[in-house]
Amino acid sequence: MRVSQQSRTQARERLAHDQELADRLPELLKNVSEAEDALAAARERDAPVEELRERGLALDTALTEAMRAAYARQRVLVGVKGYTDRIQRRKRLAHPRIKEVTQVAERLLTARETHRLHHIQRVPQRIV
């Protein structure tokens, strides 16, 4: 198999994987919402620190999965050539529809990083 044929085959495989991940985006966004609600409810009822940390980590996981799915959606919209041709990728990223998907992915990334920096409860170490 020639190098260019091999890279096209790999690009198609990666596109198929990204398509599967992108198809899960609505479900993953719902998971983010549910995790946010669970964390807010735990804070309202003054839950123990351990539970707040657990719920914070669950939200972090949900945000990470949703962000990865959103970026996968972006790559799917760019198309198979975007995996092998950086110029084609840059051109496609300029399309309004793809810009919208990119904004969603970047908002999720920002939310995840903000959450990681400020909202995951630290648990004091116990000395035994």
Secondary structure, DSSP 8 states (H G I E B T S, - for coil): --HHHHHHHHHHHHHHHHHHHHHTHHHHHHHHHHHHHHHHHHHHTT--HHHHHHHHHHHHHHHHHHHHHHHHHHHHHH-GGGGT-HHHHHHHHTSHHHHHHHHHHHHHHHHHHHHHHHTS--------
